[in-house]
Amino acid sequence: VYGADGWRGASREKIKLTGELNRAYKTIGRCKTKIQETVRLCEETPGLTAIPSDHYDEQGALDSDNIFCAVCKNYEST
């Protein structure tokens, strides 16, 4: 669906993609909700061990040697 203000001046104004824009906003909202639910699930799962904050550098990056399984605390990946 395209929106413009009448016939006069329509050629001088940009066409507004109203339908596509609304659909994109709804999609972004659904994706944000899914991300929030996933983060909440990860944070609320009992028995998991978080990586200590001193393993992160100044930029927030984590060395691959400091990554471990949150359940069994094993540093080996398979």
mmJSON file of the N, C-alpha and C atoms, coordinates in Angstrom:
{"data_MODEL":{"atom_site":{
"group_PDB":["ATOM","ATOM","ATOM","ATOM","ATOM","ATOM","ATOM","ATOM","ATOM","ATOM","ATOM","ATOM","ATOM","ATOM","ATOM","ATOM","ATOM","ATOM","ATOM","ATOM","ATOM","ATOM","ATOM","ATOM","ATOM","ATOM","ATOM","ATOM","ATOM","ATOM","ATOM","ATOM","ATOM","ATOM","ATOM","ATOM","ATOM","ATOM","ATOM","ATOM","ATOM","ATOM","ATOM","ATOM","ATOM","ATOM","ATOM","ATOM","ATOM","ATOM","ATOM","ATOM","ATOM","ATOM","ATOM","ATOM","ATOM","ATOM","ATOM","ATOM","ATOM","ATOM","ATOM","ATOM","ATOM","ATOM","ATOM","ATOM","ATOM","ATOM","ATOM","ATOM","ATOM","ATOM","ATOM","ATOM","ATOM","ATOM","ATOM","ATOM","ATOM","ATOM","ATOM","ATOM","ATOM","ATOM","ATOM","ATOM","ATOM","ATOM","ATOM","ATOM","ATOM","ATOM","ATOM","ATOM","ATOM","ATOM","ATOM","ATOM","ATOM","ATOM","ATOM","ATOM","ATOM","ATOM","ATOM","ATOM","ATOM","ATOM","ATOM","ATOM","ATOM","ATOM","ATOM","ATOM","ATOM","ATOM","ATOM","ATOM","ATOM","ATOM","ATOM","ATOM","ATOM","ATOM","ATOM","ATOM","ATOM","ATOM","ATOM","ATOM","ATOM","ATOM","ATOM","ATOM","ATOM","ATOM","ATOM","ATOM","ATOM","ATOM","ATOM","ATOM","ATOM","ATOM","ATOM","ATOM","ATOM","ATOM","ATOM","ATOM","ATOM","ATOM","ATOM","ATOM","ATOM","ATOM","ATOM","ATOM","ATOM","ATOM","ATOM","ATOM","ATOM","ATOM","ATOM","ATOM","ATOM","ATOM","ATOM","ATOM","ATOM","ATOM","ATOM","ATOM","ATOM","ATOM","ATOM","ATOM","ATOM","ATOM","ATOM","ATOM","ATOM","ATOM","ATOM","ATOM","ATOM","ATOM","ATOM","ATOM","ATOM","ATOM","ATOM","ATOM","ATOM","ATOM","ATOM","ATOM","ATOM","ATOM","ATOM","ATOM","ATOM","ATOM","ATOM","ATOM","ATOM","ATOM","ATOM","ATOM","ATOM","ATOM","ATOM","ATOM","ATOM","ATOM","ATOM","ATOM","ATOM","ATOM","ATOM","ATOM","ATOM","ATOM","ATOM","ATOM","ATOM","ATOM","ATOM","ATOM","ATOM","ATOM"],
"id":[1,2,3,4,5,6,7,8,9,10,11,12,13,14,15,16,17,18,19,20,21,22,23,24,25,26,27,28,29,30,31,32,33,34,35,36,37,38,39,40,41,42,43,44,45,46,47,48,49,50,51,52,53,54,55,56,57,58,59,60,61,62,63,64,65,66,67,68,69,70,71,72,73,74,75,76,77,78,79,80,81,82,83,84,85,86,87,88,89,90,91,92,93,94,95,96,97,98,99,100,101,102,103,104,105,106,107,108,109,110,111,112,113,114,115,116,117,118,119,120,121,122,123,124,125,126,127,128,129,130,131,132,133,134,135,136,137,138,139,140,141,142,143,144,145,146,147,148,149,150,151,152,153,154,155,156,157,158,159,160,161,162,163,164,165,166,167,168,169,170,171,172,173,174,175,176,177,178,179,180,181,182,183,184,185,186,187,188,189,190,191,192,193,194,195,196,197,198,199,200,201,202,203,204,205,206,207,208,209,210,211,212,213,214,215,216,217,218,219,220,221,222,223,224,225,226,227,228,229,230,231,232,233,234],
"type_symbol":["N","C","C","N","C","C","N","C","C","N","C","C","N","C","C","N","C","C","N","C","C","N","C","C","N","C","C","N","C","C","N","C","C","N","C","C","N","C","C","N","C","C","N","C","C","N","C","C","N","C","C","N","C","C","N","C","C","N","C","C","N","C","C","N","C","C","N","C","C","N","C","C","N","C","C","N","C","C","N","C","C","N","C","C","N","C","C","N","C","C","N","C","C","N","C","C","N","C","C","N","C","C","N","C","C","N","C","C","N","C","C","N","C","C","N","C","C","N","C","C","N","C","C","N","C","C","N","C","C","N","C","C","N","C","C","N","C","C","N","C","C","N","C","C","N","C","C","N","C","C","N","C","C","N","C","C","N","C","C","N","C","C","N","C","C","N","C","C","N","C","C","N","C","C","N","C","C","N","C","C","N","C","C","N","C","C","N","C","C","N","C","C","N","C","C","N","C","C","N","C","C","N","C","C","N","C","C","N","C","C","N","C","C","N","C","C","N","C","C","N","C","C","N","C","C","N","C","C","N","C","C","N","C","C"],
"label_atom_id":["N","CA","C","N","CA","C","N","CA","C","N","CA","C","N","CA","C","N","CA","C","N","CA","C","N","CA","C","N","CA","C","N","CA","C","N","CA","C","N","CA","C","N","CA","C","N","CA","C","N","CA","C","N","CA","C","N","CA","C","N","CA","C","N","CA","C","N","CA","C","N","CA","C","N","CA","C","N","CA","C","N","CA","C","N","CA","C","N","CA","C","N","CA","C","N","CA","C","N","CA","C","N","CA","C","N","CA","C","N","CA","C","N","CA","C","N","CA","C","N","CA","C","N","CA","C","N","CA","C","N","CA","C","N","CA","C","N","CA","C","N","CA","C","N","CA","C","N","CA","C","N","CA","C","N","CA","C","N","CA","C","N","CA","C","N","CA","C","N","CA","C","N","CA","C","N","CA","C","N","CA","C","N","CA","C","N","CA","C","N","CA","C","N","CA","C","N","CA","C","N","CA","C","N","CA","C","N","CA","C","N","CA","C","N","CA","C","N","CA","C","N","CA","C","N","CA","C","N","CA","C","N","CA","C","N","CA","C","N","CA","C","N","CA","C","N","CA","C","N","CA","C","N","CA","C","N","CA","C","N","CA","C","N","CA","C","N","CA","C","N","CA","C"],
"label_alt_id":[null,null,null,null,null,null,null,null,null,null,null,null,null,null,null,null,null,null,null,null,null,null,null,null,null,null,null,null,null,null,null,null,null,null,null,null,null,null,null,null,null,null,null,null,null,null,null,null,null,null,null,null,null,null,null,null,null,null,null,null,null,null,null,null,null,null,null,null,null,null,null,null,null,null,null,null,null,null,null,null,null,null,null,null,null,null,null,null,null,null,null,null,null,null,null,null,null,null,null,null,null,null,null,null,null,null,null,null,null,null,null,null,null,null,null,null,null,null,null,null,null,null,null,null,null,null,null,null,null,null,null,null,null,null,null,null,null,null,null,null,null,null,null,null,null,null,null,null,null,null,null,null,null,null,null,null,null,null,null,null,null,null,null,null,null,null,null,null,null,null,null,null,null,null,null,null,null,null,null,null,null,null,null,null,null,null,null,null,null,null,null,null,null,null,null,null,null,null,null,null,null,null,null,null,null,null,null,null,null,null,null,null,null,null,null,null,null,null,null,null,null,null,null,null,null,null,null,null,null,null,null,null,null,null],
"label_comp_id":["VAL","VAL","VAL","TYR","TYR","TYR","GLY","GLY","GLY","ALA","ALA","ALA","ASP","ASP","ASP","GLY","GLY","GLY","TRP","TRP","TRP","ARG","ARG","ARG","GLY","GLY","GLY","ALA","ALA","ALA","SER","SER","SER","ARG","ARG","ARG","GLU","GLU","GLU","LYS","LYS","LYS","ILE","ILE","ILE","LYS","LYS","LYS","LEU","LEU","LEU","THR","THR","THR","GLY","GLY","GLY","GLU","GLU","GLU","LEU","LEU","LEU","ASN","ASN","ASN","ARG","ARG","ARG","ALA","ALA","ALA","TYR","TYR","TYR","LYS","LYS","LYS","THR","THR","THR","ILE","ILE","ILE","GLY","GLY","GLY","ARG","ARG","ARG","CYS","CYS","CYS","LYS","LYS","LYS","THR","THR","THR","LYS","LYS","LYS","ILE","ILE","ILE","GLN","GLN","GLN","GLU","GLU","GLU","THR","THR","THR","VAL","VAL","VAL","ARG","ARG","ARG","LEU","LEU","LEU","CYS","CYS","CYS","GLU","GLU","GLU","GLU","GLU","GLU","THR","THR","THR","PRO","PRO","PRO","GLY","GLY","GLY","LEU","LEU","LEU","THR","THR","THR","ALA","ALA","ALA","ILE","ILE","ILE","PRO","PRO","PRO","SER","SER","SER","ASP","ASP","ASP","HIS","HIS","HIS","TYR","TYR","TYR","ASP","ASP","ASP","GLU","GLU","GLU","GLN","GLN","GLN","GLY","GLY","GLY","ALA","ALA","ALA","LEU","LEU","LEU","ASP","ASP","ASP","SER","SER","SER","ASP","ASP","ASP","ASN","ASN","ASN","ILE","ILE","ILE","PHE","PHE","PHE","CYS","CYS","CYS","ALA","ALA","ALA","VAL","VAL","VAL","CYS","CYS","CYS","LYS","LYS","LYS","ASN","ASN","ASN","TYR","TYR","TYR","GLU","GLU","GLU","SER","SER","SER","THR","THR","THR"],
"label_asym_id":["A","A","A","A","A","A","A","A","A","A","A","A","A","A","A","A","A","A","A","A","A","A","A","A","A","A","A","A","A","A","A","A","A","A","A","A","A","A","A","A","A","A","A","A","A","A","A","A","A","A","A","A","A","A","A","A","A","A","A","A","A","A","A","A","A","A","A","A","A","A","A","A","A","A","A","A","A","A","A","A","A","A","A","A","A","A","A","A","A","A","A","A","A","A","A","A","A","A","A","A","A","A","A","A","A","A","A","A","A","A","A","A","A","A","A","A","A","A","A","A","A","A","A","A","A","A","A","A","A","A","A","A","A","A","A","A","A","A","A","A","A","A","A","A","A","A","A","A","A","A","A","A","A","A","A","A","A","A","A","A","A","A","A","A","A","A","A","A","A","A","A","A","A","A","A","A","A","A","A","A","A","A","A","A","A","A","A","A","A","A","A","A","A","A","A","A","A","A","A","A","A","A","A","A","A","A","A","A","A","A","A","A","A","A","A","A","A","A","A","A","A","A","A","A","A","A","A","A","A","A","A","A","A","A"],
"label_entity_id":["1","1","1","1","1","1","1","1","1","1","1","1","1","1","1","1","1","1","1","1","1","1","1","1","1","1","1","1","1","1","1","1","1","1","1","1","1","1","1","1","1","1","1","1","1","1","1","1","1","1","1","1","1","1","1","1","1","1","1","1","1","1","1","1","1","1","1","1","1","1","1","1","1","1","1","1","1","1","1","1","1","1","1","1","1","1","1","1","1","1","1","1","1","1","1","1","1","1","1","1","1","1","1","1","1","1","1","1","1","1","1","1","1","1","1","1","1","1","1","1","1","1","1","1","1","1","1","1","1","1","1","1","1","1","1","1","1","1","1","1","1","1","1","1","1","1","1","1","1","1","1","1","1","1","1","1","1","1","1","1","1","1","1","1","1","1","1","1","1","1","1","1","1","1","1","1","1","1","1","1","1","1","1","1","1","1","1","1","1","1","1","1","1","1","1","1","1","1","1","1","1","1","1","1","1","1","1","1","1","1","1","1","1","1","1","1","1","1","1","1","1","1","1","1","1","1","1","1","1","1","1","1","1","1"],
"label_seq_id":[1,1,1,2,2,2,3,3,3,4,4,4,5,5,5,6,6,6,7,7,7,8,8,8,9,9,9,10,10,10,11,11,11,12,12,12,13,13,13,14,14,14,15,15,15,16,16,16,17,17,17,18,18,18,19,19,19,20,20,20,21,21,21,22,22,22,23,23,23,24,24,24,25,25,25,26,26,26,27,27,27,28,28,28,29,29,29,30,30,30,31,31,31,32,32,32,33,33,33,34,34,34,35,35,35,36,36,36,37,37,37,38,38,38,39,39,39,40,40,40,41,41,41,42,42,42,43,43,43,44,44,44,45,45,45,46,46,46,47,47,47,48,48,48,49,49,49,50,50,50,51,51,51,52,52,52,53,53,53,54,54,54,55,55,55,56,56,56,57,57,57,58,58,58,59,59,59,60,60,60,61,61,61,62,62,62,63,63,63,64,64,64,65,65,65,66,66,66,67,67,67,68,68,68,69,69,69,70,70,70,71,71,71,72,72,72,73,73,73,74,74,74,75,75,75,76,76,76,77,77,77,78,78,78],
"pdbx_PDB_ins_code":[null,null,null,null,null,null,null,null,null,null,null,null,null,null,null,null,null,null,null,null,null,null,null,null,null,null,null,null,null,null,null,null,null,null,null,null,null,null,null,null,null,null,null,null,null,null,null,null,null,null,null,null,null,null,null,null,null,null,null,null,null,null,null,null,null,null,null,null,null,null,null,null,null,null,null,null,null,null,null,null,null,null,null,null,null,null,null,null,null,null,null,null,null,null,null,null,null,null,null,null,null,null,null,null,null,null,null,null,null,null,null,null,null,null,null,null,null,null,null,null,null,null,null,null,null,null,null,null,null,null,null,null,null,null,null,null,null,null,null,null,null,null,null,null,null,null,null,null,null,null,null,null,null,null,null,null,null,null,null,null,null,null,null,null,null,null,null,null,null,null,null,null,null,null,null,null,null,null,null,null,null,null,null,null,null,null,null,null,null,null,null,null,null,null,null,null,null,null,null,null,null,null,null,null,null,null,null,null,null,null,null,null,null,null,null,null,null,null,null,null,null,null,null,null,null,null,null,null,null,null,null,null,null,null],
"Cartn_x":[0.851,0.0,0.896,0.597,1.377,0.525,1.139,0.402,1.016,0.172,0.618,-0.508,-0.205,-1.2,-1.884,-2.822,-3.59,-2.761,-3.394,-2.729,-1.751,-2.084,-1.218,0.005,1.128,2.348,2.848,2.129,2.531,3.829,4.047,5.274,6.485,6.251,7.368,7.718,6.803,7.031,7.423,8.119,8.485,7.26,7.174,6.076,6.357,5.344,5.485,4.974,5.824,5.453,4.802,3.557,2.913,2.687,2.233,1.981,3.246,4.273,5.537,6.183,6.066,6.64,5.938,4.626,3.874,4.198,4.315,4.645,6.049,6.974,8.334,8.365,7.605,7.535,6.976,5.947,5.371,6.368,7.101,8.103,9.22,9.669,10.709,10.213,8.969,8.392,8.345,7.936,7.895,9.289,10.268,11.644,12.211,11.925,12.382,11.789,10.508,9.852,10.492,10.786,11.425,12.812,13.571,14.906,14.808,13.866,13.696,13.296,12.413,12.002,13.167,13.996,15.149,16.168,16.443,17.378,16.837,15.55,14.936,15.047,14.82,14.932,16.356,17.329,18.736,19.113,18.598,18.938,18.243,17.063,16.287,16.543,17.326,17.584,18.462,17.982,18.756,19.922,20.956,22.076,23.143,22.998,23.998,25.006,26.258,27.324,27.671,27.703,28.06,29.57,30.035,31.461,31.824,32.849,33.225,33.574,33.263,33.479,34.95,35.837,37.263,37.854,37.093,37.551,37.338,36.551,36.275,37.311,37.649,38.589,37.832,38.54,37.955,36.801,36.874,35.828,34.664,34.758,33.704,33.874,35.028,35.294,35.782,35.598,35.949,36.898,38.016,38.961,38.346,38.597,37.984,38.436,39.583,40.053,39.227,38.488,37.702,36.24,35.875,34.49,34.351,33.323,33.098,31.604,31.286,29.899,29.309,28.161,27.543,26.961,26.721,26.125,27.204,28.154,29.173,30.485,30.618,31.813,33.058,32.891,33.987,34.462,35.766,36.33,36.522,36.299,36.461,35.182,35.326,34.161,34.169,33.012,32.91,31.932],
"Cartn_y":[-1.165,0.0,1.226,2.124,3.344,4.523,5.45,6.608,7.888,8.769,10.078,11.056,12.325,13.344,13.833,13.084,13.507,13.507,13.991,14.016,15.169,16.277,17.456,17.304,17.516,17.436,16.021,15.035,13.648,13.329,13.969,13.69,14.332,15.346,16.02,15.359,14.595,13.971,12.513,12.024,10.615,9.77,8.623,7.695,7.016,6.926,6.307,4.868,3.927,2.517,2.164,2.589,2.467,1.026,0.188,-1.214,-1.959,-1.759,-2.44,-1.966,-0.678,-0.124,-0.673,-0.739,-1.297,-2.768,-3.512,-4.938,-5.119,-4.255,-4.343,-4.035,-3.02,-2.703,-3.883,-4.541,-5.702,-6.851,-7.062,-8.131,-7.85,-6.617,-6.235,-6.445,-6.076,-6.281,-7.75,-8.614,-10.056,-10.594,-10.151,-10.624,-10.17,-8.921,-8.432,-9.272,-9.609,-10.425,-11.8,-12.418,-13.741,-13.682,-12.637,-12.486,-12.305,-11.477,-11.254,-12.544,-13.337,-14.601,-15.581,-15.609,-16.509,-16.114,-14.825,-14.352,-14.658,-14.429,-14.721,-16.212,-17.067,-18.507,-18.895,-18.299,-18.6,-18.125,-16.966,-16.425,-17.159,-17.715,-18.342,-19.839,-20.436,-21.865,-22.156,-22.99,-23.258,-24.213,-24.089,-25.012,-24.681,-23.582,-23.22,-22.254,-22.376,-21.534,-20.472,-19.242,-18.154,-18.035,-17.511,-17.259,-16.055,-16.163,-15.04,-13.788,-12.649,-11.387,-11.076,-11.652,-11.36,-12.079,-12.98,-13.636,-12.76,-11.701,-10.805,-9.692,-9.26,-8.142,-6.815,-5.711,-4.371,-4.171,-4.819,-4.667,-5.63,-6.497,-7.462,-8.76,-8.922,-10.156,-11.236,-12.457,-13.607,-14.5,-14.88,-15.776,-17.166,-17.866,-19.184,-20.196,-19.97,-20.873,-20.746,-19.656,-19.422,-19.845,-20.416,-20.848,-22.277,-22.532,-23.865,-24.179,-25.437,-25.892,-25.433,-24.797,-24.271,-25.376,-26.544,-27.649,-28.495,-29.007,-29.912,-29.221,-27.95,-27.13,-27.694,-28.378,-28.947,-27.947,-27.788,-26.844,-27.481,-28.768,-29.46,-29.348,-29.078,-29.033,-30.284,-30.805,-31.998,-31.806],
"Cartn_z":[0.0,0.0,0.0,-0.876,-0.992,-0.561,0.158,0.613,0.086,-0.428,-0.885,-0.591,-0.575,-0.264,-1.538,-2.067,-3.235,-4.501,-5.572,-6.864,-6.968,-6.382,-6.52,-5.606,-6.171,-5.388,-5.167,-5.653,-5.441,-6.16,-7.284,-8.022,-7.356,-6.541,-5.867,-4.534,-3.965,-2.657,-2.835,-1.87,-1.899,-1.58,-2.207,-1.93,-0.602,0.238,1.548,1.466,1.804,1.781,3.114,3.286,4.595,5.003,4.098,4.438,4.789,3.985,4.225,5.515,5.788,7.013,8.247,8.224,9.356,9.553,8.462,8.567,9.154,8.762,9.29,10.782,11.225,12.655,13.451,12.92,13.611,13.676,12.593,12.568,13.567,13.621,14.589,16.008,16.275,17.608,17.987,17.045,17.328,17.587,16.802,16.989,18.331,18.726,20.031,21.151,21.039,22.058,22.149,21.007,21.008,21.645,21.345,21.929,23.438,23.894,25.329,26.041,25.432,26.038,26.104,25.064,25.053,26.11,26.241,27.257,28.651,28.864,30.156,30.486,29.496,29.704,30.079,29.406,29.716,31.118,31.519,32.828,33.963,33.715,34.778,34.927,34.023,34.099,35.313,36.245,37.457,37.193,37.996,37.948,36.934,36.222,35.226,35.834,35.414,35.916,34.873,35.291,34.377,34.266,33.146,32.964,33.823,34.661,35.537,34.736,35.28,34.575,34.365,35.175,34.995,33.772,33.131,31.908,30.673,30.788,29.665,29.621,28.399,28.279,28.29,28.006,28.104,27.118,25.955,24.95,25.159,26.15,26.405,25.646,24.989,24.253,25.214,24.799,25.632,24.851,25.443,24.8,24.714,23.635,23.448,24.508,25.125,26.178,27.458,27.622,28.828,28.697,27.555,27.345,27.844,28.636,29.17,29.176,29.344,29.417,30.746,30.697,31.912,32.778,32.215,32.971,33.626,32.828,33.373,33.69,33.309,33.561,32.897,31.781,31.026,29.973,29.845,28.878,27.499,27.364,26.088,25.265,23.986,23.101,22.231,22.0,21.166,20.057],
"occupancy":[1.0,1.0,1.0,1.0,1.0,1.0,1.0,1.0,1.0,1.0,1.0,1.0,1.0,1.0,1.0,1.0,1.0,1.0,1.0,1.0,1.0,1.0,1.0,1.0,1.0,1.0,1.0,1.0,1.0,1.0,1.0,1.0,1.0,1.0,1.0,1.0,1.0,1.0,1.0,1.0,1.0,1.0,1.0,1.0,1.0,1.0,1.0,1.0,1.0,1.0,1.0,1.0,1.0,1.0,1.0,1.0,1.0,1.0,1.0,1.0,1.0,1.0,1.0,1.0,1.0,1.0,1.0,1.0,1.0,1.0,1.0,1.0,1.0,1.0,1.0,1.0,1.0,1.0,1.0,1.0,1.0,1.0,1.0,1.0,1.0,1.0,1.0,1.0,1.0,1.0,1.0,1.0,1.0,1.0,1.0,1.0,1.0,1.0,1.0,1.0,1.0,1.0,1.0,1.0,1.0,1.0,1.0,1.0,1.0,1.0,1.0,1.0,1.0,1.0,1.0,1.0,1.0,1.0,1.0,1.0,1.0,1.0,1.0,1.0,1.0,1.0,1.0,1.0,1.0,1.0,1.0,1.0,1.0,1.0,1.0,1.0,1.0,1.0,1.0,1.0,1.0,1.0,1.0,1.0,1.0,1.0,1.0,1.0,1.0,1.0,1.0,1.0,1.0,1.0,1.0,1.0,1.0,1.0,1.0,1.0,1.0,1.0,1.0,1.0,1.0,1.0,1.0,1.0,1.0,1.0,1.0,1.0,1.0,1.0,1.0,1.0,1.0,1.0,1.0,1.0,1.0,1.0,1.0,1.0,1.0,1.0,1.0,1.0,1.0,1.0,1.0,1.0,1.0,1.0,1.0,1.0,1.0,1.0,1.0,1.0,1.0,1.0,1.0,1.0,1.0,1.0,1.0,1.0,1.0,1.0,1.0,1.0,1.0,1.0,1.0,1.0,1.0,1.0,1.0,1.0,1.0,1.0,1.0,1.0,1.0,1.0,1.0,1.0,1.0,1.0,1.0,1.0,1.0,1.0],
"B_iso_or_equiv":[0.0,0.0,0.0,0.0,0.0,0.0,0.0,0.0,0.0,0.0,0.0,0.0,0.0,0.0,0.0,0.0,0.0,0.0,0.0,0.0,0.0,0.0,0.0,0.0,0.0,0.0,0.0,0.0,0.0,0.0,0.0,0.0,0.0,0.0,0.0,0.0,0.0,0.0,0.0,0.0,0.0,0.0,0.0,0.0,0.0,0.0,0.0,0.0,0.0,0.0,0.0,0.0,0.0,0.0,0.0,0.0,0.0,0.0,0.0,0.0,0.0,0.0,0.0,0.0,0.0,0.0,0.0,0.0,0.0,0.0,0.0,0.0,0.0,0.0,0.0,0.0,0.0,0.0,0.0,0.0,0.0,0.0,0.0,0.0,0.0,0.0,0.0,0.0,0.0,0.0,0.0,0.0,0.0,0.0,0.0,0.0,0.0,0.0,0.0,0.0,0.0,0.0,0.0,0.0,0.0,0.0,0.0,0.0,0.0,0.0,0.0,0.0,0.0,0.0,0.0,0.0,0.0,0.0,0.0,0.0,0.0,0.0,0.0,0.0,0.0,0.0,0.0,0.0,0.0,0.0,0.0,0.0,0.0,0.0,0.0,0.0,0.0,0.0,0.0,0.0,0.0,0.0,0.0,0.0,0.0,0.0,0.0,0.0,0.0,0.0,0.0,0.0,0.0,0.0,0.0,0.0,0.0,0.0,0.0,0.0,0.0,0.0,0.0,0.0,0.0,0.0,0.0,0.0,0.0,0.0,0.0,0.0,0.0,0.0,0.0,0.0,0.0,0.0,0.0,0.0,0.0,0.0,0.0,0.0,0.0,0.0,0.0,0.0,0.0,0.0,0.0,0.0,0.0,0.0,0.0,0.0,0.0,0.0,0.0,0.0,0.0,0.0,0.0,0.0,0.0,0.0,0.0,0.0,0.0,0.0,0.0,0.0,0.0,0.0,0.0,0.0,0.0,0.0,0.0,0.0,0.0,0.0,0.0,0.0,0.0,0.0,0.0,0.0,0.0,0.0,0.0,0.0,0.0,0.0],
"pdbx_formal_charge":[null,null,null,null,null,null,null,null,null,null,null,null,null,null,null,null,null,null,null,null,null,null,null,null,null,null,null,null,null,null,null,null,null,null,null,null,null,null,null,null,null,null,null,null,null,null,null,null,null,null,null,null,null,null,null,null,null,null,null,null,null,null,null,null,null,null,null,null,null,null,null,null,null,null,null,null,null,null,null,null,null,null,null,null,null,null,null,null,null,null,null,null,null,null,null,null,null,null,null,null,null,null,null,null,null,null,null,null,null,null,null,null,null,null,null,null,null,null,null,null,null,null,null,null,null,null,null,null,null,null,null,null,null,null,null,null,null,null,null,null,null,null,null,null,null,null,null,null,null,null,null,null,null,null,null,null,null,null,null,null,null,null,null,null,null,null,null,null,null,null,null,null,null,null,null,null,null,null,null,null,null,null,null,null,null,null,null,null,null,null,null,null,null,null,null,null,null,null,null,null,null,null,null,null,null,null,null,null,null,null,null,null,null,null,null,null,null,null,null,null,null,null,null,null,null,null,null,null,null,null,null,null,null,null],
"auth_seq_id":[1,1,1,2,2,2,3,3,3,4,4,4,5,5,5,6,6,6,7,7,7,8,8,8,9,9,9,10,10,10,11,11,11,12,12,12,13,13,13,14,14,14,15,15,15,16,16,16,17,17,17,18,18,18,19,19,19,20,20,20,21,21,21,22,22,22,23,23,23,24,24,24,25,25,25,26,26,26,27,27,27,28,28,28,29,29,29,30,30,30,31,31,31,32,32,32,33,33,33,34,34,34,35,35,35,36,36,36,37,37,37,38,38,38,39,39,39,40,40,40,41,41,41,42,42,42,43,43,43,44,44,44,45,45,45,46,46,46,47,47,47,48,48,48,49,49,49,50,50,50,51,51,51,52,52,52,53,53,53,54,54,54,55,55,55,56,56,56,57,57,57,58,58,58,59,59,59,60,60,60,61,61,61,62,62,62,63,63,63,64,64,64,65,65,65,66,66,66,67,67,67,68,68,68,69,69,69,70,70,70,71,71,71,72,72,72,73,73,73,74,74,74,75,75,75,76,76,76,77,77,77,78,78,78],
"auth_comp_id":["VAL","VAL","VAL","TYR","TYR","TYR","GLY","GLY","GLY","ALA","ALA","ALA","ASP","ASP","ASP","GLY","GLY","GLY","TRP","TRP","TRP","ARG","ARG","ARG","GLY","GLY","GLY","ALA","ALA","ALA","SER","SER","SER","ARG","ARG","ARG","GLU","GLU","GLU","LYS","LYS","LYS","ILE","ILE","ILE","LYS","LYS","LYS","LEU","LEU","LEU","THR","THR","THR","GLY","GLY","GLY","GLU","GLU","GLU","LEU","LEU","LEU","ASN","ASN","ASN","ARG","ARG","ARG","ALA","ALA","ALA","TYR","TYR","TYR","LYS","LYS","LYS","THR","THR","THR","ILE","ILE","ILE","GLY","GLY","GLY","ARG","ARG","ARG","CYS","CYS","CYS","LYS","LYS","LYS","THR","THR","THR","LYS","LYS","LYS","ILE","ILE","ILE","GLN","GLN","GLN","GLU","GLU","GLU","THR","THR","THR","VAL","VAL","VAL","ARG","ARG","ARG","LEU","LEU","LEU","CYS","CYS","CYS","GLU","GLU","GLU","GLU","GLU","GLU","THR","THR","THR","PRO","PRO","PRO","GLY","GLY","GLY","LEU","LEU","LEU","THR","THR","THR","ALA","ALA","ALA","ILE","ILE","ILE","PRO","PRO","PRO","SER","SER","SER","ASP","ASP","ASP","HIS","HIS","HIS","TYR","TYR","TYR","ASP","ASP","ASP","GLU","GLU","GLU","GLN","GLN","GLN","GLY","GLY","GLY","ALA","ALA","ALA","LEU","LEU","LEU","ASP","ASP","ASP","SER","SER","SER","ASP","ASP","ASP","ASN","ASN","ASN","ILE","ILE","ILE","PHE","PHE","PHE","CYS","CYS","CYS","ALA","ALA","ALA","VAL","VAL","VAL","CYS","CYS","CYS","LYS","LYS","LYS","ASN","ASN","ASN","TYR","TYR","TYR","GLU","GLU","GLU","SER","SER","SER","THR","THR","THR"],
"auth_asym_id":["A","A","A","A","A","A","A","A","A","A","A","A","A","A","A","A","A","A","A","A","A","A","A","A","A","A","A","A","A","A","A","A","A","A","A","A","A","A","A","A","A","A","A","A","A","A","A","A","A","A","A","A","A","A","A","A","A","A","A","A","A","A","A","A","A","A","A","A","A","A","A","A","A","A","A","A","A","A","A","A","A","A","A","A","A","A","A","A","A","A","A","A","A","A","A","A","A","A","A","A","A","A","A","A","A","A","A","A","A","A","A","A","A","A","A","A","A","A","A","A","A","A","A","A","A","A","A","A","A","A","A","A","A","A","A","A","A","A","A","A","A","A","A","A","A","A","A","A","A","A","A","A","A","A","A","A","A","A","A","A","A","A","A","A","A","A","A","A","A","A","A","A","A","A","A","A","A","A","A","A","A","A","A","A","A","A","A","A","A","A","A","A","A","A","A","A","A","A","A","A","A","A","A","A","A","A","A","A","A","A","A","A","A","A","A","A","A","A","A","A","A","A","A","A","A","A","A","A","A","A","A","A","A","A"],
"auth_atom_id":["N","CA","C","N","CA","C","N","CA","C","N","CA","C","N","CA","C","N","CA","C","N","CA","C","N","CA","C","N","CA","C","N","CA","C","N","CA","C","N","CA","C","N","CA","C","N","CA","C","N","CA","C","N","CA","C","N","CA","C","N","CA","C","N","CA","C","N","CA","C","N","CA","C","N","CA","C","N","CA","C","N","CA","C","N","CA","C","N","CA","C","N","CA","C","N","CA","C","N","CA","C","N","CA","C","N","CA","C","N","CA","C","N","CA","C","N","CA","C","N","CA","C","N","CA","C","N","CA","C","N","CA","C","N","CA","C","N","CA","C","N","CA","C","N","CA","C","N","CA","C","N","CA","C","N","CA","C","N","CA","C","N","CA","C","N","CA","C","N","CA","C","N","CA","C","N","CA","C","N","CA","C","N","CA","C","N","CA","C","N","CA","C","N","CA","C","N","CA","C","N","CA","C","N","CA","C","N","CA","C","N","CA","C","N","CA","C","N","CA","C","N","CA","C","N","CA","C","N","CA","C","N","CA","C","N","CA","C","N","CA","C","N","CA","C","N","CA","C","N","CA","C","N","CA","C","N","CA","C","N","CA","C","N","CA","C","N","CA","C","N","CA","C"],
"pdbx_PDB_model_num":[1,1,1,1,1,1,1,1,1,1,1,1,1,1,1,1,1,1,1,1,1,1,1,1,1,1,1,1,1,1,1,1,1,1,1,1,1,1,1,1,1,1,1,1,1,1,1,1,1,1,1,1,1,1,1,1,1,1,1,1,1,1,1,1,1,1,1,1,1,1,1,1,1,1,1,1,1,1,1,1,1,1,1,1,1,1,1,1,1,1,1,1,1,1,1,1,1,1,1,1,1,1,1,1,1,1,1,1,1,1,1,1,1,1,1,1,1,1,1,1,1,1,1,1,1,1,1,1,1,1,1,1,1,1,1,1,1,1,1,1,1,1,1,1,1,1,1,1,1,1,1,1,1,1,1,1,1,1,1,1,1,1,1,1,1,1,1,1,1,1,1,1,1,1,1,1,1,1,1,1,1,1,1,1,1,1,1,1,1,1,1,1,1,1,1,1,1,1,1,1,1,1,1,1,1,1,1,1,1,1,1,1,1,1,1,1,1,1,1,1,1,1,1,1,1,1,1,1,1,1,1,1,1,1]
}}}
